[in-house]
């Protein structure tokens, strides 16, 4: 029975399956439109953001980790001092997600009933910064210091042997907060996954106040008033950042192969990952005439594909499904938002292409170190 | 009324005459020469600093293994075997195939980790992002964009294999056909 559960979890943890489940469930858990909201309520998913729902979620996650700590393979990964923050991260991310959604749903109910939001505070009463706020902050500071001291004494930092450039540990993992970037590096060239995408992330986050000028939901939690913004943000935060960190920590083993959490990290595990570029697929496998010598002709299909992805899709959307948006947002804001959204979609698209078709690069010009 | 008191009218402005310093005034000519002395001193100090920085790039003693060395006779290497003896000390794998003998760099072309030779899988596998290379050095799996680099191999006069790591051959530039990329033995 226990073995069956473990094997099922191992099977579902394969990124191709787990990412698909997350992506399919995402619009139903965080409905971006009213249509999804109808299904959201039909499936009773709004119960997640109640106190009972939170408790059930807490019990499930704790059971999962309890199962992990009793398992001979998973406990090795969980007990590694490097990975302890990831357990904290899972608990704290889910807790604060639940807390904010709980407050947002409560406020949505109040707003629907015409009552003031929970954060509404009658202006007549006054709260003093000192002592009311500063005192709480001071206590939090002391408790955090105590916690960090105990943690650092109980779990010493894992020091390894002296650095040796000819010996990379297997698997060689980045610090936990960079594991998402390391996961991206598996699918993209260093200059894209290491330079371009992080820059886009930072610039995109900085640009949020200029993109999202919705005055509603300012100063209080609300989901119904800003569904789309919250959906897009949580997609970036949970799917593109937290999920790759969890995958990198728990599911990447020796030789950077995928392992289920309860699977043994065997160096001998063989996974065939022969990757093929798009140009090989087209010129060698489909047309059977061999690669052209000119790299621009060789990669022309990939270049057209990328240009169409970033150039045509915004125009098609502006004529079709998102007809109202360009006028509402203005062409520049609309263009930038759609560009960033398409860049956010490029990561899962590339992941799926790698997992299903073993596609390595859409554009591959190693002569100029330009690969997408 | 408040406007008038806030901004002084042009007629009021000359009333505040610039106060002369009581110290002896610096003349225009000597000011310029002092200025040039200051700038020359600054430029000299900065130049000296950067010269020392530049000098730092060329240390008197280099604590690194020599970039060219002999690794033994061709017959020391079996055909079809990846020789890992020089991985730690020299940073090369020596491979002898039926075509000849070549020296592969141990630096992954993706982000510079050191791959491991997996004898059971017959491939080099990088532990950082999972790039895989065949025995020839050709990349076939994972994100590595190009094959491992090869170093120049020649024979010395007494018949030993001589590796020169300062000359490298990149497959994607078509350099593996050049003389020195592979030693026909």
Interface residues (C-beta under 8 A of the other chain):
Chain A: X164 X165 X166 X167 X168 X169 X170 X171 X172 X182 X185 X186 X187 X188 X189 X190 X194 X254 X255 X256 X257 X267 X268 X270 X272 X273 X274 X275 X360 X361 X364 X366 X367 X369 X371
Chain B: X87 X88 X91 X106 X110 X111 X113 X114 X115 X116 X118 X120 X121 X125 X126 X127 X128 X129 X130 X132 X140 X141 X142 X143 X145 X146 X172 X173
